[in-house]
Amino acid sequence: MTPVAIDDPADPRLAPYAAMRERDLVGRQGRFIVEGEVTLRLMASQRARFRTESVLLAPERWPGLADVLDALDAPVYLAGKTVMSAVAGFPIHRGVLAVGLTGDAPEPAALVPPPPAPALVLGLAGLTNHDNVGACFRNAAAFGADAVLLDAASCDPLYRKAIRVSAGAALITPFGRLPAGADWLAIAEALALEPLALSPSGHETLDAAPPPARALLLLGTEGPGLPAGLMARARTLRIAMAPGFDSLNVATAGALALHRLAGATGRLAPSLASSPAPSPAAGPDRRGEC
Amino acid sequence: MTPVAIDDPADPRLAPYAAMRERDLVGRQGRFIVEGEVTLRLMASQRARFRTESVLLAPERWPGLADVLDALDAPVYLAGKTVMSAVAGFPIHRGVLAVGLTGDAPEPAALVPPPPAPALVLGLAGLTNHDNVGACFRNAAAFGADAVLLDAASCDPLYRKAIRVSAGAALITPFGRLPAGADWLAIAEALALEPLALSPSGHETLDAAPPPARALLLLGTEGPGLPAGLMARARTLRIAMAPGFDSLNVATAGALALHRLAGATGRLAPSLASSPAPSPAAGPDRRGEC
């Protein structure tokens, strides 16, 4: 794909990149923004679940990414960081942006391996914080969950900040949305998954509970937690903590449970991974923040 | 303590609350800011490691906090949220602020139980992100670590955002600073702790490694990780992950390791905690962020 240089911030081909923060708030009608090299490389990989509509690079970033761009089959625009920043409405330090297309949302049933295969599905109930949703996706990918299901109240995993916090996991981990008012336990039954509600008031400790081969791990928002009606009808787990400070971030608690469930069902690599970890924290604009 | 109403933002008694964000950047010379009811209650508890210099409340918050204020033995100033916001330089929604005094930094040796008692100490090497430092403290408290040690490059746990992300754990978990250039392994030896370096390239998986009774768990920053020289000389652990996405947030990885080490050394409550989890996410200004 031969890149096209653009130096007019008002060029209509750059419209999907315009006023980025304002657009975050009102939604993008089927599009989302990808930032940085790590996530662009994931979009270009076989594992990406979404098509890339276009790529916008600072010219100096192009040579190092040429291999990636060939795989993307999308137009590549080159614009200096000053133009990129003028379009976006704030400084674009890394000079790597892309627009993805959400496509049609899959049905939850299409994402979960049918029985009797093992299955590990993460269910997010009322997670209204983008950092937490992004972190849950990162953990789901790290521990090999098959899919993430989100209720209608939870944040969009393709929101810019959620993708970033997920280290790109939101682009490769299958996820689906439940309609408003959907009943998690009915969904678990329909998918032949055992619902496990994780809560500080759970009845079994995580380590004591025998992990099921097909699990739907349910996380609720910090503070209010999972609805009482759900807790009353599900198998409930808690994480053993020190006396006097039983407070964990919801994504961290989820990571502990996913690690346990994934380990018990043989999802974790026994040997060292060969590739270094993709990490948004390694980017030049996330260092030295003290 | 009878509260004192103040309606002049320039009143010198409010000076420690002035220009809060700018002051975050340049430091506070022995003071730090506490925000919100959960953290103020921790400051008033027996577990707080720091003295409170003063409290600044919106008048409507005073009745609900009167019990806490009696325990604090510090002057209480009342000012409307408009005045509070004018002093701080940004909107103060919750109307609950306090200034703490850092006091003298303790020596690391004073924070670690002497042998042969079990000990669990978290070591943060080059953690230059306040969210990660705060999250590490929250996890250290949740899993009953005795202390946190930070190298000279790591962020200040009493930075405003770090306290908030820690859910107040930075106010109650003993911590100490190492001088620049300090050698973690020499410190571990001096304190009779076994150093465990957590890294994606660690030689033993967390679950396979027999946990020592006295551990110094070392976390490095995401991306660069722990220094190669340290990794070569320490016992190294990794967390088993799914093939193809070996990427975990550093605080999340630390939580998994702390949970394992704490569980093996009997630090975790076998039964349900009686009190609900303190959670900054439950505050009114952290909800509905989608």
Interface residues (C-beta under 8 A of the other chain):
Chain A: R47 T128 N129 H130 N132 A135 R138 N139 A141 A142 F143 G144 A153 S154 C155 D156 Y159 A167 A169 I172 P200 S201 T205 D207 T221 E222 G223 P224 R238 I239 A240 M241 A242 P243 G244 F245 D246 S247 L248 N249 V250 A251 T252 A255 L256 H259 A262 G263 R267 L268 A269 P270 L272 A273 S275 P276 A277 P278 S279 A281 A282 R286 R287 G288 E289 C290
Chain B: R47 T128 N129 H130 N132 A135 R138 N139 A141 A142 F143 G144 A153 S154 C155 D156 Y159 A167 A169 I172 P200 S201 T205 D207 T221 E222 G223 P224 R238 I239 A240 M241 A242 P243 G244 F245 D246 S247 L248 N249 V250 A251 T252 A255 L256 H259 A262 G263 R267 L268 A269 P270 L272 A273 S275 P276 A277 P278 S279 A281 A282 R286 R287 G288 E289 C290
